[in-house]
Amino acid sequence: MTDERLDEALHFGSLRAGRSDFGGDYACCVTYSRANDERTFGQPGDGLDIVDPGEGGTVMNDRTARFKVVRVINDCGGAGVIGCAWVGGWGIMVVRLGSASDEGALWVHEYGHNAGLCHDGDPRFIMNGTLWGGGFNNGLYEYQCKQFRFPAGGSEMIPEITGPCTDGDGDEVQDGIDNRPSAANADQADFDTDRVGDLCDADDDNDGIDDGADCRPFNASIWSEPMPASDVSWNTKTELAWTSDSQATTSNVYRGTLGPEFHGDSACDNADVSGDVSEQPEEPPLGEGFHYLVSGENECGESGLGSDSKGDPWAFEACP
């Protein structure tokens, strides 16, 4: 566990505790932050990174830090436990999770045990005994909030009381963790997890393109309609190939005729091609030919087919 990842996890934990997500969920005026930098507990080869039955007390009581991160917990009620803590006491052990948001929920849950709280049967609440993911494990009752703010004496917690609980914009997100306390942003959505809420973030997907110029502000790989394909040529006698624009997710192949007169208009020949090749086995009639143009397409729309020698856009009937 790095300091940077823990800061991110505790931000999400504070958000879960400090926001009212449903009726009965109390927006608790608590925030969580590191007291110290990362440390290492135990000794090389002591085996305590895998906590076997009977070893949980040894790990949790290690005074290096309140939280000890281990690889596996096979104590505290069985194999595969992701966290364990003394209720109303000092000491916690947890395993790593893939999501910073889930880790925040886990750490705040175990911190709640040290504060004096037991498990709650409602999966919507932080103190439920299972980490469900998704929209669960978000809530606190008012009495649970008070326990966080005034924890059990044996926990050795000394909360810093910074002032009255306020919610200036009335969005049921306490001001201490509200990313825009002067304007309602109740869900505190933060797509790119940069701690600037979507309501305030000029670049929500963090792709370097401001939302006003981004046709898909919540997709970092797409921000504009693509350009037409380039380098259209033949790999073999029947395999047409091209180079797609970086913004294109699919291509459309258009075909027109050549000779005895040239017709610039092109009709759809192969739609929604996922790669950069298209089989073209049909041969033109004797004395005639085909010409091919390839567009790029993505969620924002389809490119044109480029321009002719006069600078006029090629006319085409868009693929269905």
Buried (B, 14 or more C-beta within 10 A) or exposed (E): BEEEEBBBBBBBBBBBBBBBBEEEBBBBBBBBEEEEEEEEBBEEEEEBBEBEEEBBBBBBEBEEBBBBBBEBBBBBEEEEBBBBBBBBBBBBBBBEBEEBBBBBBBBBBBBBBBBBBEEBEEBBBBBBEEBEEEEBBBBBBEEBBBBBBEBBEEBEBEEEEEEEBEBEBEBBBBBBBBBBBEEBBBEBEBBBEEEBBBBEBEBBBEBEBEBEEBBBBBBBEBBBBBBBBEEBEEEEEEEBBBEBBEBBBBBBBBBBBEEEEEEBEBEBBBBEBEEBBBEBEEEEEEEEEBBBBBBBBBEBEBBBBBEEEEEEEBEBEEBE
